[in-house]
């Protein structure tokens, strides 16, 4: 059963965590536009950044817009006041200070204006890695990313999977000696102190920990120079030769 079917059956809201999904799609629909509410992150680690902390909430249900705006504005109807809808603004609801600074917004806006160009550049870099490393995958040295059917990705990262954590550690050391930074990804939440304290793992941990220990992220950012990417690729090919 789909999330939408569950939501309709039990009268729930679908809140879409699309933190790093800007410019990605599912079945032709942009991520962030599928649920009642969609959330983007513009943290410094994302494809489009406000230069630190930042984000956006997409409201796909008009009935939710007014309250969301009030919550964003410290619980007041300040935005309505600036639009001339009320003669003064007052405290109306719960809220907090969720607005990014004008400087951060300007820094982000310039990137959003160039979003298509940035996306195409990242996709090109991603595909270059994929094509160049396919022989290693065919030889069984690594495993490459798999893009599910009906999904359009935004090249947020390019990763490879090694056999196990020992293989990964050896490759990280080799790349570091060549002055190439490659990093593993997040530690599974259930294996973190807070995960152990507040949650529990349902079923057997057949894949989660094992797969997290295999994954290695390669350098990928908008202004990665072709010569530098070729160096990364050549170093990887040399390692497995």
TINUDREN-45783 format. One record per residue (C-alpha): residue number from 0; x, y, z. Coordinates in steps of 0.5 Angstrom, whole numbers. Example, Ala and Ser with C-alpha at 12.3 -4.5 7.8 and 13.67 -1.06 7.14 Angstrom:
2
R pos     X     Y     Z
R   0    25    -9    16
R   1    27    -2    14
END
This chain:
241
R pos     X     Y     Z
R   0     0     0     0
R   1     3     7    -2
R   2     4    12     3
R   3    -2    16     0
R   4    -7    10     1
R   5    -5    10     8
R   6    -6    17     9
R   7   -13    17     6
R   8   -15    11    10
R   9   -13    13    16
R  10   -14    21    15
R  11    -6    23    16
R  12    -2    28    13
R  13     4    26     8
R  14    10    30    10
R  15    16    29     5
R  16    23    29     7
R  17    26    32     1
R  18    32    35     5
R  19    37    33    -1
R  20    32    32    -7
R  21    32    39   -10
R  22    32    37   -18
R  23    30    30   -17
R  24    24    27   -19
R  25    19    21   -18
R  26    15    18   -23
R  27    16    25   -27
R  28    14    29   -20
R  29    19    34   -17
R  30    21    31   -10
R  31    18    36    -5
R  32    11    37    -9
R  33     9    30    -7
R  34     6    30     0
R  35     2    35     3
R  36     8    38     6
R  37    15    38     3
R  38    22    40     6
R  39    28    42     3
R  40    35    43     6
R  41    40    48     4
R  42    45    46     9
R  43    52    47     7
R  44    53    40     5
R  45    47    40     0
R  46    47    42    -8
R  47    44    48    -7
R  48    46    52     0
R  49    45    58     4
R  50    52    58     6
R  51    50    55    13
R  52    44    53    15
R  53    37    54    11
R  54    31    50     8
R  55    24    51     5
R  56    18    48     7
R  57    13    47     1
R  58     6    47     2
R  59     1    43    -3
R  60    -5    44     1
R  61    -8    51     1
R  62   -11    50     8
R  63    -5    49    11
R  64    -1    55     8
R  65    -4    61    13
R  66    -2    57    20
R  67     5    55    17
R  68     6    62    15
R  69     5    64    22
R  70     9    59    25
R  71    15    61    21
R  72    14    68    23
R  73    15    67    31
R  74     7    65    32
R  75     5    72    29
R  76     1    74    23
R  77     7    79    21
R  78     7    77    14
R  79    -1    79    13
R  80     1    86    16
R  81     6    87    11
R  82     1    85     6
R  83    -4    90     8
R  84    -9    85    10
R  85    -9    87    18
R  86    -7    94    21
R  87    -3    91    26
R  88     0    84    27
R  89    -1    80    34
R  90     1    73    37
R  91    -3    68    34
R  92     0    61    35
R  93     6    57    37
R  94    12    59    33
R  95    20    60    32
R  96    25    64    28
R  97    25    60    22
R  98    27    66    17
R  99    34    65    14
R 100    38    72    14
R 101    37    76     8
R 102    45    75     6
R 103    44    68     6
R 104    37    68     2
R 105    41    72    -3
R 106    47    67    -3
R 107    42    62    -4
R 108    38    65   -10
R 109    44    66   -14
R 110    44    59   -14
R 111    37    57   -15
R 112    37    62   -21
R 113    43    57   -24
R 114    39    51   -22
R 115    39    47   -28
R 116    46    49   -30
R 117    49    46   -23
R 118    44    40   -24
R 119    47    39   -31
R 120    54    40   -29
R 121    53    35   -23
R 122    50    30   -27
R 123    55    30   -32
R 124    61    29   -26
R 125    57    23   -24
R 126    56    20   -30
R 127    63    21   -32
R 128    65    17   -25
R 129    60    11   -27
R 130    62    10   -34
R 131    70    10   -32
R 132    69     5   -26
R 133    64     1   -30
R 134    70    -4   -31
R 135    72    -5   -24
R 136    64    -6   -23
R 137    64   -12   -28
R 138    71   -15   -25
R 139    67   -15   -18
R 140    72   -10   -15
R 141    66    -5   -13
R 142    59    -4   -14
R 143    56     2   -17
R 144    50     6   -15
R 145    43     3   -18
R 146    38     8   -20
R 147    31     5   -19
R 148    26     6   -25
R 149    22    12   -25
R 150    27    16   -21
R 151    31    22   -23
R 152    37    23   -19
R 153    40    30   -18
R 154    48    27   -17
R 155    48    29   -10
R 156    53    24    -9
R 157    57    19   -12
R 158    59    13    -8
R 159    62     6    -9
R 160    61     0    -5
R 161    67    -5    -3
R 162    67   -12     0
R 163    67   -10     7
R 164    70    -5    12
R 165    77    -7    12
R 166    77    -6     4
R 167    74     1     5
R 168    79     3    10
R 169    85     0     6
R 170    82     4     0
R 171    81    11     4
R 172    88    10     7
R 173    91     9    -1
R 174    87    15    -3
R 175    89    19     3
R 176    96    18     1
R 177    94    21    -6
R 178    91    27    -3
R 179    84    25    -5
R 180    79    26     1
R 181    74    20     0
R 182    69    19     6
R 183    64    14     9
R 184    57    16    10
R 185    52    16    16
R 186    53    11    22
R 187    46     7    22
R 188    41    11    27
R 189    40     5    31
R 190    47     4    32
R 191    48    11    35
R 192    47    12    43
R 193    41    16    42
R 194    38    11    37
R 195    39     6    42
R 196    36    10    48
R 197    30    12    44
R 198    29     7    39
R 199    29     0    37
R 200    31    -5    31
R 201    26    -9    28
R 202    27   -15    25
R 203    34   -18    24
R 204    40   -13    22
R 205    42   -17    15
R 206    43   -11    11
R 207    43    -4    14
R 208    50    -5    18
R 209    54    -9    13
R 210    52    -4     7
R 211    54     2    11
R 212    61    -1    12
R 213    62    -2     5
R 214    60     5     2
R 215    65    10     0
R 216    63    17    -3
R 217    68    20    -8
R 218    69    27    -9
R 219    63    31   -12
R 220    62    38   -12
R 221    60    43   -18
R 222    67    46   -19
R 223    70    39   -19
R 224    75    40   -25
R 225    76    35   -30
R 226    83    34   -29
R 227    82    33   -22
R 228    76    28   -23
R 229    81    24   -28
R 230    86    24   -22
R 231    81    21   -18
R 232    79    16   -23
R 233    86    14   -25
R 234    88    13   -17
R 235    82     8   -17
R 236    84     4   -23
R 237    91     4   -20
R 238    89     1   -14
R 239    85    -5   -17
R 240    90    -6   -22
END
